[in-house]
Structure formats: structure tokens, C-alpha cells
Amino acid sequence: MTQPIPVASQLAVNVLDAHSLLAAFGVLGVAAVMFAETGLLIGFFLPGDSLLFTAGLLCTGSAEGSLHLSLGPLLVAAAAGALAGAQCGYLLGRKAGGALLARSRSRRLHEGVKHAEELLERYGYAKAIVLARFVPVVRTVLNPMAGALEVPVRTFTLWQVVGGLLWSVGLTLAGYALGSSIPNVDHYLLPLVALIVAVSLLPLVAEVYRGRRAARSTEERG
């Protein structure tokens, strides 16, 4: 079970650091971050991938220190936050349209919007909604965009559940599996988190490369 955390530690939490979030709020923090990152545009900067992986690792008890989490409650919290957040983002987008995105001045967020649009156009609703879960920022903006574009509720709900479970449960179990098989794996936590972030960006990099290649081919033909 998660160990009790002093109030002072909660006040000193670093929202950009997965271990700090988990030490302060435990599995409830995981649910809150999953909800904010996938349902609220202001949550695009939160460390979703690294948080899930680190939380799974801390369930094994192989990491040094007093912080240990229970796998069952963690999986429920991660999945519930991710699924509820995406559905909330969709409903907000359906009601407010593109106004929410237009008001933001964040360049990173607007880049995410562009890539989300490309995913929807290239792959269609189902594949784009699933793939977006694994791309930082894009998983934040695609949900309200799907609502604004009036993607059918049934279609969105079905595929956001599929993608949400693959992402939240999959990354958590990956951290758990690695922590169970490698002693003192927490010693390598920072490089592992960096690797996870890099891997999560691969779909986005691949899409950018394909887009530029397609544009170059069109220019050559013209």
C-alpha cells in the first residue's frame, strides 16, 4: 500500500517529476494526472508516460526507499483517470468547439493541434484516436478536437477506451515487469524515463518525416 506522506512533502511536490508526484499523492495522483493530461488542455505538460512507468516500477518493491504502491489499485486509478479524462475532453470540445484551443498561446499546444489534425486526416477516427494516446501533447488536444469535429460519440468512446487501456495499463505493466526482473532498477530510472519519452515521440517523428517525404514527392512530380 502507499505509505502515508507528510503534508510538507505534498506542498513541495514537483508536478513535472513523476517520483515527486507519486510520493506526494500515490495512486490518487496518478488518476488526477491522467485525467488532467487527457481531459484538460492545461494538463498537456504533465509527465503521463513517465508517471505510469515509474508507478508500475514502484509496485514491485525492488526500488529502494519507503514508497511502494499496490498494483491493483494503481491499474484501476490509471485506467479510470485516462478514460474519464478523454471523455471529458471530448465533451468540452463538442460544447466549446475550437474556442478552447484558439485561446491558448502555447506554441507547443498548437503544434500538437496540427499533428492531431494530421493523424485524424491520415488514419481516420479509430486509428488516430488510439495512436494519439502514445504521443505527448497530441493525446491532450485530440480529444477536444474530436468533439469539435463532431466525431460520433460511439466511435470516439469505443476507440478512446481501447487506446486508453492500451496506454495506461500497458505502460504501468511494463514498469512493473521491468522492476520485477531487474534488481535495483530504480538506479537506472532517469535513463529509462528518458528512453520512454523518446520512444513515445517516435510516432510523431515518423509522421513528420512521412509528411515531408510526401510533400517532396509532390513537388518533384509537379
TORZA-832738 format. One record per residue: y negated, z, x of N, C-alpha, C in turn; residue in three letters. Coordinates in steps of 0.05 Angstrom, whole numbers, padded with zeros to 5 digits. Layout:
N
SITE     n.yy     n.zz     n.xx    ca.yy    ca.zz    ca.xx     c.yy     c.zz     c.xx    aa
SITE        Y        Z        X        Y        Z        X        Y        Z        X   Ala
...
***
This chain:
222
SITE     n.yy     n.zz     n.xx    ca.yy    ca.zz    ca.xx     c.yy     c.zz     c.xx    aa
SITE    00024    00000    00017    00000    00000    00000   -00025    00000    00017   Met
SITE   -00047   -00009    00006   -00072   -00008    00021   -00081    00020    00026   Thr
SITE   -00089    00027    00051   -00098    00053    00057   -00126    00058    00046   Gln
SITE   -00133    00083    00038   -00160    00089    00028   -00180    00083    00050   Pro
SITE   -00203    00072    00043   -00223    00064    00062   -00249    00080    00057   Ile
SITE   -00260    00093    00078   -00285    00108    00074   -00307    00091    00062   Pro
SITE   -00325    00104    00047   -00348    00089    00035   -00365    00077    00056   Val
SITE   -00368    00090    00079   -00385    00079    00100   -00375    00053    00110   Ala
SITE   -00348    00050    00111   -00336    00025    00121   -00341    00003    00101   Ser
SITE   -00341    00009    00075   -00347   -00011    00055   -00375   -00021    00056   Gln
SITE   -00394   -00003    00062   -00422   -00011    00064   -00427   -00028    00089   Leu
SITE   -00410   -00026    00109   -00414   -00040    00134   -00397   -00066    00135   Ala
SITE   -00387   -00074    00112   -00369   -00097    00112   -00383   -00123    00119   Val
SITE   -00369   -00140    00135   -00379   -00166    00142   -00365   -00187    00125   Asn
SITE   -00379   -00199    00106   -00367   -00217    00087   -00356   -00243    00100   Val
SITE   -00364   -00248    00125   -00355   -00272    00138   -00330   -00267    00155   Leu
SITE   -00322   -00241    00156   -00298   -00234    00172   -00276   -00225    00154   Asp
SITE   -00253   -00238    00156   -00231   -00233    00139   -00220   -00204    00142   Ala
SITE   -00217   -00195    00166   -00206   -00168    00171   -00225   -00147    00160   His
SITE   -00251   -00151    00163   -00271   -00132    00153   -00270   -00130    00122   Ser
SITE   -00267   -00153    00109   -00265   -00154    00080   -00240   -00139    00071   Leu
SITE   -00218   -00144    00084   -00193   -00131    00076   -00193   -00101    00081   Leu
SITE   -00206   -00093    00104   -00207   -00064    00110   -00224   -00050    00089   Ala
SITE   -00245   -00063    00079   -00263   -00050    00060   -00253   -00050    00032   Ala
SITE   -00240   -00073    00023   -00234   -00076   -00006   -00205   -00081   -00012   Phe
SITE   -00188   -00086    00008   -00160   -00091    00003   -00154   -00115   -00015   Gly
SITE   -00134   -00113   -00032   -00126   -00136   -00048   -00147   -00143   -00069   Val
SITE   -00163   -00123   -00078   -00184   -00129   -00097   -00206   -00147   -00084   Leu
SITE   -00210   -00143   -00058   -00229   -00160   -00044   -00219   -00189   -00042   Gly
SITE   -00192   -00192   -00040   -00181   -00219   -00039   -00186   -00233   -00066   Val
SITE   -00180   -00219   -00088   -00185   -00231   -00114   -00214   -00238   -00118   Ala
SITE   -00232   -00221   -00109   -00261   -00226   -00113   -00270   -00250   -00096   Ala
SITE   -00261   -00252   -00071   -00269   -00274   -00054   -00257   -00300   -00065   Val
SITE   -00232   -00300   -00073   -00220   -00324   -00085   -00236   -00334   -00109   Met
SITE   -00244   -00315   -00126   -00259   -00322   -00150   -00287   -00334   -00142   Phe
SITE   -00300   -00320   -00124   -00327   -00329   -00116   -00327   -00356   -00102   Ala
SITE   -00307   -00360   -00084   -00307   -00384   -00068   -00300   -00409   -00086   Glu
SITE   -00283   -00405   -00106   -00275   -00428   -00122   -00290   -00430   -00148   Thr
SITE   -00305   -00409   -00156   -00318   -00409   -00182   -00348   -00408   -00182   Gly
SITE   -00359   -00398   -00160   -00388   -00395   -00158   -00399   -00410   -00134   Leu
SITE   -00419   -00426   -00138   -00429   -00443   -00116   -00439   -00426   -00093   Leu
SITE   -00448   -00402   -00098   -00458   -00385   -00077   -00436   -00375   -00059   Ile
SITE   -00411   -00379   -00066   -00388   -00370   -00050   -00377   -00390   -00031   Gly
SITE   -00391   -00413   -00027   -00380   -00434   -00010   -00375   -00426    00019   Phe
SITE   -00390   -00406    00028   -00388   -00398    00057   -00366   -00378    00062   Phe
SITE   -00353   -00367    00042   -00334   -00346    00045   -00308   -00356    00059   Leu
SITE   -00295   -00338    00074   -00272   -00346    00091   -00245   -00346    00076   Pro
SITE   -00242   -00364    00056   -00218   -00364    00039   -00192   -00368    00054   Gly
SITE   -00191   -00389    00071   -00166   -00395    00085   -00158   -00372    00104   Asp
SITE   -00177   -00363    00120   -00170   -00342    00140   -00164   -00316    00126   Ser
SITE   -00177   -00311    00103   -00172   -00286    00088   -00144   -00285    00077   Leu
SITE   -00135   -00307    00065   -00108   -00308    00055   -00087   -00305    00077   Leu
SITE   -00091   -00319    00099   -00072   -00318    00121   -00071   -00290    00133   Phe
SITE   -00094   -00279    00138   -00096   -00252    00150   -00084   -00231    00132   Thr
SITE   -00089   -00233    00106   -00078   -00214    00086   -00048   -00216    00086   Ala
SITE   -00037   -00240    00087   -00008   -00243    00088    00004   -00230    00113   Gly
SITE   -00009   -00234    00135    00000   -00223    00161    00000   -00192    00159   Leu
SITE   -00020   -00180    00147   -00023   -00151    00146   -00002   -00139    00127   Leu
SITE    00012   -00155    00111    00033   -00144    00094    00059   -00138    00110   Cys
SITE    00061   -00149    00134    00086   -00146    00149    00088   -00119    00163   Thr
SITE    00066   -00106    00168    00066   -00081    00182    00070   -00084    00212   Gly
SITE    00069   -00110    00221    00073   -00115    00250    00047   -00112    00265   Ser
SITE    00024   -00113    00251   -00002   -00111    00264   -00008   -00082    00270   Ala
SITE   -00022   -00077    00292   -00029   -00050    00300   -00051   -00040    00282   Glu
SITE   -00053   -00013    00279   -00075   -00002    00262   -00064    00008    00236   Gly
SITE   -00081    00020    00220   -00073    00033    00195   -00074    00015    00170   Ser
SITE   -00084   -00009    00173   -00088   -00026    00150   -00062   -00042    00144   Leu
SITE   -00050   -00036    00121   -00027   -00050    00112   -00030   -00057    00082   His
SITE   -00021   -00080    00074   -00023   -00089    00046    00005   -00093    00035   Leu
SITE    00007   -00092    00009    00032   -00098   -00005    00033   -00127   -00014   Ser
SITE    00055   -00141   -00007    00056   -00169   -00012    00054   -00176   -00042   Leu
SITE    00069   -00162   -00059    00069   -00169   -00088    00041   -00168   -00100   Gly
SITE    00027   -00145   -00099    00000   -00144   -00110   -00019   -00164   -00097   Pro
SITE   -00015   -00169   -00071   -00032   -00188   -00057   -00029   -00216   -00069   Leu
SITE   -00004   -00225   -00073    00001   -00252   -00084   -00011   -00254   -00112   Leu
SITE   -00008   -00233   -00128   -00019   -00234   -00155   -00050   -00236   -00154   Val
SITE   -00062   -00220   -00137   -00091   -00219   -00134   -00102   -00246   -00124   Ala
SITE   -00089   -00257   -00104   -00098   -00283   -00093   -00096   -00305   -00113   Ala
SITE   -00074   -00307   -00127   -00070   -00328   -00147   -00089   -00324   -00170   Ala
SITE   -00091   -00300   -00180   -00109   -00295   -00203   -00138   -00302   -00197   Ala
SITE   -00147   -00294   -00174   -00175   -00300   -00166   -00180   -00330   -00163   Gly
SITE   -00161   -00343   -00150   -00163   -00372   -00145   -00163   -00388   -00171   Ala
SITE   -00145   -00381   -00189   -00142   -00396   -00215   -00165   -00390   -00234   Leu
SITE   -00173   -00364   -00236   -00195   -00357   -00254   -00221   -00368   -00243   Ala
SITE   -00225   -00368   -00217   -00249   -00378   -00205   -00253   -00408   -00211   Gly
SITE   -00232   -00423   -00206   -00233   -00452   -00211   -00239   -00459   -00240   Ala
SITE   -00227   -00444   -00258   -00232   -00450   -00287   -00260   -00442   -00294   Gln
SITE   -00270   -00420   -00283   -00298   -00412   -00288   -00317   -00433   -00277   Cys
SITE   -00312   -00443   -00253   -00329   -00464   -00242   -00330   -00489   -00259   Gly
SITE   -00307   -00496   -00269   -00305   -00520   -00287   -00322   -00516   -00312   Tyr
SITE   -00319   -00492   -00324   -00334   -00487   -00349   -00364   -00486   -00344   Leu
SITE   -00372   -00475   -00321   -00401   -00474   -00314   -00411   -00503   -00311   Leu
SITE   -00395   -00519   -00297   -00403   -00547   -00293   -00405   -00563   -00319   Gly
SITE   -00387   -00557   -00338   -00386   -00571   -00363   -00411   -00564   -00380   Arg
SITE   -00420   -00539   -00378   -00443   -00530   -00393   -00470   -00537   -00380   Lys
SITE   -00471   -00534   -00354   -00496   -00538   -00340   -00499   -00565   -00327   Ala
SITE   -00478   -00581   -00328   -00479   -00607   -00316   -00484   -00606   -00286   Gly
SITE   -00499   -00626   -00276   -00505   -00626   -00247   -00529   -00610   -00239   Gly
SITE   -00541   -00595   -00258   -00565   -00580   -00252   -00560   -00558   -00231   Ala
SITE   -00536   -00546   -00232   -00530   -00524   -00213   -00529   -00535   -00185   Leu
SITE   -00517   -00558   -00181   -00515   -00570   -00155   -00542   -00580   -00145   Leu
SITE   -00558   -00592   -00163   -00583   -00603   -00156   -00603   -00582   -00146   Ala
SITE   -00601   -00558   -00156   -00620   -00537   -00148   -00615   -00526   -00120   Arg
SITE   -00591   -00530   -00110   -00584   -00519   -00083   -00598   -00535   -00061   Ser
SITE   -00607   -00521   -00041   -00620   -00534   -00018   -00602   -00535    00007   Arg
SITE   -00577   -00526    00003   -00558   -00524    00025   -00547   -00552    00032   Ser
SITE   -00552   -00561    00057   -00542   -00587    00065   -00511   -00587    00065   Arg
SITE   -00500   -00565    00074   -00470   -00563    00074   -00459   -00566    00047   Arg
SITE   -00472   -00554    00027   -00462   -00556    00000   -00464   -00584   -00011   Leu
SITE   -00486   -00598   -00005   -00490   -00625   -00014   -00470   -00644    00000   His
SITE   -00463   -00638    00025   -00443   -00654    00038   -00416   -00650    00024   Glu
SITE   -00411   -00625    00016   -00386   -00620    00001   -00385   -00635   -00025   Gly
SITE   -00408   -00637   -00039   -00410   -00653   -00064   -00403   -00682   -00059   Val
SITE   -00413   -00693   -00037   -00408   -00721   -00031   -00378   -00726   -00026   Lys
SITE   -00366   -00707   -00011   -00337   -00711   -00005   -00320   -00706   -00030   His
SITE   -00329   -00688   -00048   -00315   -00683   -00073   -00316   -00708   -00090   Ala
SITE   -00339   -00721   -00091   -00341   -00746   -00107   -00323   -00768   -00096   Glu
SITE   -00321   -00769   -00069   -00304   -00789   -00056   -00274   -00784   -00063   Glu
SITE   -00267   -00758   -00063   -00239   -00751   -00069   -00232   -00759   -00098   Leu
SITE   -00250   -00753   -00117   -00245   -00760   -00145   -00244   -00790   -00149   Leu
SITE   -00261   -00804   -00135   -00261   -00834   -00138   -00237   -00847   -00125   Glu
SITE   -00229   -00837   -00102   -00208   -00849   -00087   -00180   -00843   -00098   Arg
SITE   -00176   -00817   -00105   -00149   -00808   -00112   -00145   -00803   -00142   Tyr
SITE   -00166   -00803   -00158   -00162   -00796   -00186   -00162   -00766   -00190   Gly
SITE   -00163   -00758   -00215   -00166   -00729   -00221   -00144   -00712   -00209   Tyr
SITE   -00119   -00718   -00214   -00097   -00700   -00207   -00096   -00694   -00177   Ala
SITE   -00094   -00716   -00161   -00091   -00713   -00132   -00116   -00700   -00120   Lys
SITE   -00139   -00708   -00130   -00164   -00698   -00118   -00167   -00668   -00123   Ala
SITE   -00160   -00659   -00147   -00162   -00630   -00154   -00143   -00613   -00136   Ile
SITE   -00119   -00624   -00131   -00100   -00609   -00113   -00110   -00610   -00084   Val
SITE   -00117   -00633   -00074   -00126   -00636   -00047   -00151   -00619   -00041   Leu
SITE   -00169   -00617   -00060   -00194   -00603   -00056   -00190   -00574   -00049   Ala
SITE   -00168   -00562   -00058   -00162   -00534   -00053   -00161   -00529   -00023   Arg
SITE   -00153   -00548   -00008   -00148   -00544    00021   -00171   -00552    00038   Phe
SITE   -00194   -00559    00026   -00217   -00568    00042   -00240   -00548    00036   Val
SITE   -00249   -00533    00057   -00271   -00514    00052   -00296   -00528    00041   Pro
SITE   -00311   -00515    00025   -00335   -00524    00011   -00328   -00543   -00012   Val
SITE   -00311   -00563   -00006   -00303   -00582   -00027   -00289   -00567   -00050   Val
SITE   -00273   -00547   -00043   -00259   -00532   -00064   -00279   -00516   -00081   Arg
SITE   -00303   -00511   -00070   -00323   -00497   -00085   -00337   -00515   -00105   Thr
SITE   -00344   -00539   -00095   -00361   -00557   -00112   -00346   -00575   -00130   Val
SITE   -00320   -00580   -00124   -00305   -00599   -00141   -00301   -00588   -00170   Leu
SITE   -00298   -00562   -00173   -00293   -00551   -00199   -00316   -00555   -00218   Asn
SITE   -00341   -00547   -00211   -00363   -00553   -00229   -00368   -00583   -00232   Pro
SITE   -00363   -00598   -00211   -00366   -00627   -00214   -00347   -00639   -00234   Met
SITE   -00322   -00629   -00234   -00302   -00638   -00253   -00311   -00632   -00281   Ala
SITE   -00324   -00609   -00285   -00335   -00602   -00311   -00358   -00619   -00319   Gly
SITE   -00376   -00625   -00300   -00399   -00641   -00305   -00391   -00670   -00312   Ala
SITE   -00369   -00680   -00299   -00360   -00707   -00303   -00341   -00708   -00328   Leu
SITE   -00338   -00686   -00341   -00321   -00684   -00366   -00293   -00693   -00361   Glu
SITE   -00281   -00683   -00339   -00253   -00686   -00335   -00239   -00671   -00358   Val
SITE   -00219   -00683   -00371   -00205   -00670   -00393   -00196   -00642   -00385   Pro
SITE   -00200   -00623   -00404   -00193   -00595   -00398   -00164   -00592   -00390   Val
SITE   -00146   -00604   -00405   -00117   -00602   -00399   -00111   -00612   -00372   Arg
SITE   -00122   -00635   -00365   -00117   -00647   -00339   -00127   -00629   -00316   Thr
SITE   -00151   -00619   -00319   -00162   -00602   -00298   -00146   -00576   -00296   Phe
SITE   -00140   -00564   -00319   -00126   -00538   -00318   -00099   -00541   -00305   Thr
SITE   -00084   -00561   -00313   -00057   -00565   -00302   -00058   -00568   -00271   Leu
SITE   -00076   -00585   -00261   -00075   -00591   -00232   -00090   -00570   -00216   Trp
SITE   -00109   -00556   -00228   -00121   -00534   -00213   -00102   -00511   -00210   Gln
SITE   -00084   -00507   -00229   -00064   -00487   -00227   -00044   -00494   -00205   Val
SITE   -00035   -00519   -00205   -00016   -00529   -00185   -00029   -00526   -00157   Val
SITE   -00053   -00536   -00153   -00066   -00534   -00128   -00073   -00506   -00120   Gly
SITE   -00082   -00490   -00139   -00089   -00462   -00134   -00065   -00446   -00124   Gly
SITE   -00042   -00450   -00137   -00018   -00435   -00129   -00008   -00444   -00101   Leu
SITE   -00008   -00470   -00096    00000   -00480   -00070   -00018   -00469   -00048   Leu
SITE   -00044   -00468   -00053   -00063   -00459   -00033   -00061   -00428   -00029   Trp
SITE   -00065   -00413   -00051   -00067   -00384   -00048   -00040   -00371   -00040   Ser
SITE   -00019   -00378   -00054    00007   -00367   -00048    00018   -00378   -00022   Val
SITE    00014   -00404   -00018    00025   -00417    00006    00013   -00405    00032   Gly
SITE   -00014   -00403    00033   -00026   -00392    00057   -00019   -00363    00062   Leu
SITE   -00018   -00348    00040   -00011   -00319    00042    00018   -00316    00053   Thr
SITE    00036   -00332    00043    00064   -00330    00052    00067   -00341    00080   Leu
SITE    00050   -00360    00088    00050   -00370    00116    00043   -00347    00135   Ala
SITE    00022   -00332    00128    00014   -00310    00145    00036   -00288    00146   Gly
SITE    00048   -00283    00123    00070   -00264    00121    00094   -00272    00138   Tyr
SITE    00101   -00298    00136    00124   -00308    00152    00119   -00306    00182   Ala
SITE    00095   -00313    00190    00089   -00312    00218    00088   -00284    00228   Leu
SITE    00076   -00266    00213    00075   -00238    00221    00103   -00225    00222   Gly
SITE    00121   -00235    00205    00148   -00224    00205    00165   -00233    00229   Ser
SITE    00158   -00257    00239    00175   -00269    00260    00164   -00265    00289   Ser
SITE    00138   -00258    00291    00126   -00254    00318    00115   -00226    00321   Ile
SITE    00127   -00210    00340    00117   -00183    00344    00088   -00183    00354   Pro
SITE    00072   -00164    00344    00044   -00161    00353    00028   -00187    00350   Asn
SITE    00033   -00202    00328    00020   -00227    00324   -00010   -00223    00320   Val
SITE   -00019   -00199    00313   -00047   -00194    00309   -00063   -00198    00335   Asp
SITE   -00050   -00197    00358   -00063   -00202    00384   -00073   -00230    00385   His
SITE   -00061   -00248    00370   -00069   -00276    00370   -00083   -00285    00345   Tyr
SITE   -00094   -00265    00330   -00105   -00270    00304   -00129   -00290    00305   Leu
SITE   -00147   -00286    00323   -00171   -00303    00325   -00164   -00332    00330   Leu
SITE   -00147   -00338    00350   -00139   -00366    00354   -00124   -00378    00330   Pro
SITE   -00108   -00361    00317   -00093   -00370    00294   -00111   -00377    00271   Leu
SITE   -00131   -00360    00266   -00151   -00366    00245   -00166   -00391    00251   Val
SITE   -00174   -00394    00276   -00189   -00419    00284   -00171   -00443    00279   Ala
SITE   -00145   -00441    00285   -00127   -00463    00280   -00125   -00469    00251   Leu
SITE   -00123   -00449    00234   -00122   -00453    00205   -00146   -00468    00194   Ile
SITE   -00170   -00459    00204   -00194   -00471    00195   -00195   -00501    00204   Val
SITE   -00186   -00506    00229   -00186   -00533    00239   -00167   -00551    00223   Ala
SITE   -00143   -00540    00216   -00123   -00555    00201   -00134   -00560    00173   Val
SITE   -00148   -00541    00161   -00158   -00544    00134   -00179   -00566    00133   Ser
SITE   -00192   -00572    00156   -00212   -00592    00156   -00201   -00620    00161   Leu
SITE   -00175   -00622    00168   -00163   -00648    00174   -00165   -00668    00151   Leu
SITE   -00159   -00659    00126   -00162   -00678    00104   -00190   -00690    00101   Pro
SITE   -00210   -00673    00106   -00237   -00683    00104   -00244   -00702    00127   Leu
SITE   -00235   -00696    00151   -00239   -00714    00174   -00225   -00740    00169   Val
SITE   -00200   -00739    00158   -00185   -00763    00153   -00200   -00781    00133   Ala
SITE   -00211   -00768    00112   -00225   -00784    00092   -00250   -00797    00103   Glu
SITE   -00265   -00782    00120   -00289   -00794    00133   -00281   -00818    00150   Val
SITE   -00259   -00815    00165   -00250   -00836    00183   -00242   -00861    00166   Tyr
SITE   -00227   -00856    00145   -00218   -00878    00128   -00242   -00892    00115   Arg
SITE   -00261   -00876    00106   -00285   -00888    00094   -00300   -00906    00113   Gly
SITE   -00304   -00896    00138   -00318   -00912    00158   -00302   -00937    00165   Arg
SITE   -00276   -00934    00167   -00260   -00957    00174   -00261   -00978    00152   Arg
SITE   -00260   -00969    00126   -00262   -00988    00104   -00289   -01002    00104   Ala
SITE   -00310   -00986    00109   -00337   -00998    00109   -00340   -01019    00132   Ala
SITE   -00327   -01013    00155   -00329   -01032    00177   -00313   -01057    00171   Arg
SITE   -00290   -01054    00157   -00275   -01078    00150   -00290   -01095    00130   Ser
SITE   -00304   -01082    00112   -00320   -01097    00092   -00343   -01112    00105   Thr
SITE   -00356   -01100    00125   -00377   -01113    00140   -00367   -01137    00155   Glu
SITE   -00343   -01134    00167   -00332   -01156    00183   -00324   -01180    00165   Glu
SITE   -00315   -01173    00142   -00307   -01195    00123   -00332   -01210    00113   Arg
SITE   -00354   -01193    00109   -00378   -01205    00099   -00392   -01221    00120   Gly
***
